[in-house]
Amino acid sequence: MISTVNSVSEEQANLHIVENMDVNNLPQLLKNVLSLAQTPAEQDMLLLSSLVACGSVMPNLYCRYGIAAKRYYPNLQLFIVGSAACGKGIANLALELVKPVHEATPLIIPGDATYPAFYQTLAKQNGRGYIHESEGSVITEIWRSSTASYNTALRKAAEHEPISRSRCKEASVIEKPQVSMVLTGTFGQYRALVPSAENGYFSRLLTMIVGEHQAFNSRYVEPSENSGEIITAAAEQLYNLYVALWGAKPREFMLTVEQRERLGKHLETAYPTLIRMLGEDFHSVVLRMAVHIERIAMILTALRLTSSVMPDDIRLTCSDTDYATAELIGNKLILHMAQAFQLIQGTQKVETPTVKPLDQKQILLSLLPDEFESKTLVAEAQSQGISPRTSARWNEEWIAHGLVQKIRYGVYKKIA
């Protein structure tokens, strides 16, 4: 029994985001905020919610994606799914980050609002808004009578497509909505908003599954004496960045040619195995993750700007470090969304499943060339957020199961 528990714990750890990255590569604001987290799960929730919050206050910043070069803004929508005892409350710190901006320019939209009130508020704020709700039950009850309207509006907002409401007297069409959102709740509350995996909103809503409970005594950890100061300082820094971007010309964020090629090739080659396992309905999640990754990279790049150091060039170019960080986050989110997909499809019945990254193991093997060296295995594994120790163990398992043959020291060959 002990070995089984340890194995599950190790497999769960492979889905952690922050634990598998070099935190020193993050912008200083995020590093400061993450210092307030106590567990790997809390780190992940705080990182993702902070990215969403930061992206909500970055005006005049966009990237272009697709053949039509459509403009996308740094707005992300996130739902953290977990039980009542998994520590989801730490995501509320993200709300504190945007309050200084909201006090200067209304931005926050209450989650406990009817759809007409939501629409009217969004219209008054020129299509810009940030929704943050930590009680999924509130959302479920308030939105119950108009779930379809919210689902459609949020889906369109994710693509910056016009939202219309003929019965609203104050505004009939919001042309280019820019809505960011952080929700936390149980799976039942999540499913009320996303009733099926075929629903177009599923692939547009980033989902994190928290499959572990917060230890009882961790609820009584004394907060750091300067925790409030850290959030206040981060919020002030974000406000200064907002002011600088608001007063500047529209800026285009761009990946380098090499990064774009890497992104396309990566998603095309990394996830066919997962798509075959889950079905073609999951294909849209993999494809749309490219937009999410670019948005995350855009937020990371913008967080390195300051009001005193604002480049004259209206284009911002992504660094290889920020791209690698965004890609790793995207890799992990795809696997979290695979769990949500199975829950919605009914192939898993529990609300907080144990995440078993068998998919990761198969994906890693499929990415390796027919003949590979140990350094190739380590490099590819680390790009997926998998530790060298874990990849070496998996390689031993492949050899034991006849999937890989050792040719000589440090050199291996896949067996068809």
N, C-alpha and C positions, 0 to 999 in steps of 0.2 A: 504493500500500500504506500509506503514512504517513497519508493522509487517512482511510482505512478504520479504521486503528487508533485514530486520534484520535476518530473518530465513535463507535466502540464504547465507548471510555473515557468519552466524554461521556454516552452513553446509560446506561452502567452507573452513572454518578454520580447520575443521576436517581432511582435506587433507594436511595441512601444516605439515612439518616434524620437523623442529627445534623447533617450538612452542610447540610441543607435547613431547619433550624429555628434559632430564636434561642436559643442555649444559655443566655443570661442569664435566660430565662423558666423554667428548670428550678430545682427546689429546690437549695439550696446543697450538700447532701450529694452529689447526683448530679453537680453541676458539679465538685466536688472529685475525685470518682472518675474522671470522664471526662478529667481533666487527665493521667491516666496512659496514655492511648491515643496511639499514634503515627500511625495512618492512619484514614481515614474508615470503613473496614470494622471496624477495631478499636473505634472509637468506638461503632458500632452494636451490635456484639456485647457490649460492656461495658455500654452503656445498657440493652439488653433483659435481659441476665442479672442486672443489678443491680436492675431493677424486679421481676423474679421473686423474687429473694432478699429484697428489702425486703418484698414482699407476704406472704412466708411467716411474718413475725414481727409481724403486725399483728392481734392477737386482739381480739375484741369490736367488730369493725368490719365493716359489711356494707352492701350496697345492695339495693334491690328492683327486679326487672325483670319485664316481661311482664304480661299481664292478671291472672294469679294472684298478682302481686306476690311472686314467689319470691325468697328471700334468696340473694344471692351474696356470697361473701367474697373478699378480695383475693388469691386464689391463682391463679397463672398457670402454665402448663406450656409449655416452649419447647424446640425442637430446632434447633440450629444445624448446618446441613448444608454441608460443604465438604471440600476435599482436605486431605491431611496438611500442606500447606505454606501454608495460608491464614491462620495466626495465631489459630486458635480457642482456643489456650491462655489467651488473655487473659481469657476468660470465667471462669476459675478464681478470679479475684479476687472474684467474687461470693460464692463459698463462704466466703471470709474474713470477709465482712460478717456472716454469721449465726453464726459460731463462739462469740462471747460469749454469745449467747442459748442456744445448744445446751449450753454448759458449765453454765448455770444450770438449764435445763429441756430435757431431751433432745428434739431436733427432727430432726436429720439421720438419714436412712435410707440405708445403703450401697446403691449401685446393683448391686454384685456379690453380691446376696443372692437366694436362691431365693424363689419366690413365697410359700410358707408362712412363711418368715422375714420377708419384707416385710410380710405381713398381720399376723403376731403383733407385730412392732415397732410398726406403725401402731396396732394396738389398744391396746398398752401406753401409747402417747403420746396416748390419747384422740382418735384420728383425725387428729392433726396431724402433718405431716411435710414434710421438704424433701429431695429427691433431687438430687444433683449428681454427674454422671459425665462426665468428659472423654474417656474411652476408649470409644467406641461399640462396639468389638469386645468389651469386657467384658460390656456389656449384651447384645449379640447372643448370645454364647456361654452366659451364665448363664440368659438368658430363653428360649433356643431351645425348651426342652421345655414352656414354659408361656406362650408369647407371647400366646395367646388370653386367658389369665387376667389377665395384666398389662394387656393392651389394654382388657379390660372394666373392670377395677378403676380404671384411670386415667381412662377415659371417665366412669365414674360419679363419681369423685372430682372431676372437672372441673365436674360439675353438683351436687355435694354430695348425691348419692343414696346410699342404703345399700349397703354392700359386704358380702356374706355369704360364709361359707366353712364348710360343714357339717362338714368333717373337722377343723376346728381346735378343739381342746378349750378353749383359753383364752378364746375369744370367737367367737360365731357371727355377729354382725352389728355392723358399724361404722356407726352411724346417719347421721352427717353428716361424712364425711371432708373434710378441708381439706388438700390435698396440692399443694405447689409443686414444680416440677421444671425443671432445666436439664440438657440432654444435648447433647453435641457429637459429631459423627461424620460418616462418609461417607454418600453416598446409599444404598448397599447396606445399611448399618446402620440407617438411617432407615426403609427399606422393610421391614426385618424386623419393625419395630414397627407400621408402618402399611402393610399389604400392598395396600390398594386405596383409591382416592379415595372409593368408596362407603361405606367403613368409617366409622362414626359418630365415631370418634376423630379422623379427619383434620381436621375443622373445629374441633375443640376443642383441638388441639395447635398452638400458634403455631409457625410455621416460618420460619426465615431461611436463604436460600440465599446462600452466600458465593461469588461467581463470579469471584474474583480471587485471585491468589497473592501471598504476602508476598515483597517484594523480598529477594534474598539478603542484601545488606549490612544490611538493617533488623533482621536477627536479632542483630546485634552492637551495636545501639544501647545505650549505657550507661544503665542505669536512673537515674531521678532520685534524688538523695541522700535526699529526704524521701518517696519513694514508699511506704515501709513506714509512715511516720508518717501519711500521708494515709489509708491503708486502716484503720489502727488507730483513728484519730480518727473515721472514718465508722462503723466497727463499734461504737464506744463510743456514738456518738450514736444509732445504731439500737437498741442495747440499752436505752438510757434511754427511748426512745420505746416500746419493747416493754413495759417495766416500767410506764410510765404508762398505757398502754392496757389492760394486764392487770388493773390495779387499778381501772379505771374501769368504769362501766356500759356495756352494749352501746350502740354508737353507729351511727346510720344515716347513710350518705352519700347525698346527693341531688344530682342535676343540677337546674339551674333549669328552669322551664317552657320557656324559650326554647331552652336547650341540648337538652332532650329533643326538642323539635320539630325542631331542626336535625339531630340525630342520625338521627331517623327519615327525614326528607326527604332527607338527604344520602345515606344508603345506598340508599334507594329510587330516587333519580334518578341517582346517580353510576355505578352498576355494571351496568345492564342490558346495555350493549354487551359488557362482559367476560363476562357470563353467557351471552349469545348465542354468543360465540366459543368458550367452553369447554364449554357445555352446562349443563343444569339441575342436574347433580350438584354444580356449583360454587356454586349458589344458597345452600346451607346455610352455606358459608364466609362469604358476605357478610352473611347474617342474623345469624350468631353473632358476627361481629365487633363488633356493637353491645354485647354483653356484655363482650367483651374491652376495648373502648374505655372503657366505664364503669369497669371494674376498674382500668385504667391510670390514669384520672383520679382514682379513689379513692386509689391509692397515692401519686400526686403530691401530692394534697391533704394526706394524712396526714403526709407527709414534712416538711411545713411546720409541723407541731405540735411542741411541745417539752414536756418534763415539767413545766416551770414555767409554760407558757402552754397550758393545756388548757381549752377553752371549757366553760362550765357547761351550755350547751345540748347535748343528746345528739345533735343532728343537725349534720352537717357539710355545708356547701354548697360546691359546686365553683365555683371562679373561672372567668371566661371564658378567662383565660390557660392554666390547666391543662386546660380542656376542649379548647382549640385544639391544644395540644401532644399530648394523647391522640388526638385525631382524626387529626392528621398521622401519628402513629406507626401508627395503624390503617390509614390509606390505603396506607402503604408495605408493611405486612405483608400486606395483601390481594394486592398485586402479587408479593411473594415467594412467597406461598402459591399463586398462579396458576402460577408456575414449578414448584413442587413437584407441583402437580396434573398438569401436562403430563408431568413425569418419570414419575410413577406410572402415568399412562395410557399411557405409551409413545410419546407424540408427540415427545418429545425423548430422545435416547439417551445424551448425555453426562452425567456425574455433576455437573459444575460448569458449568452452562450460562452463556452470555453472556446477560445479562438485557437484552432489548430492549423498552423501554417503549412500543411501538407502541400497546398497550392504553391507556396513559396519554394519548397524543395523541388517540385516538378518544374516550376518556372526557371529556377536557377540552372537545372540540368539542361533544359531545352536551349538556354542562352549560350551555353558553352560550345566551343567548336568541337568537331569530332575527335580531335586530339588536342589536349590542353596541358599546360604546366600548372604547378601549384600557384605561382604568382598570378596567372590568369584567373584561376578559381577565386583567389582572395580578392582581386580587383573587382571582378564582376559581382561577387557577393557583397562587398562593401558598398557598391553603387546601389544595391538593393536594401542597404541598412542591415545586413547580416554580418555578424562578427566572424573573424577568421577562425575562431575556435569552433563555432557552429558549422561553418562551411566544411572544415576539415572532418568533423564528425559525420556530416552528411555524405562526404566523399567515401568514407569508410563503409557507410551503410550501402551506398551504391555498389561498391566493390563486392561486399558480402552478398548482395542480391543479384549479382551478375549483370548489372547495368553499366558498370565501368570496369575496365581492365588496367592494371598497373603495368606499364611497359618497362619503365626503369625508374630510378629514384627521381621523384618530382615531375614525372611525365605520365599522363594517363590517356586512355582512349575509350570513347563511348562505344558500347556494343549495341548494334541495331536490334 
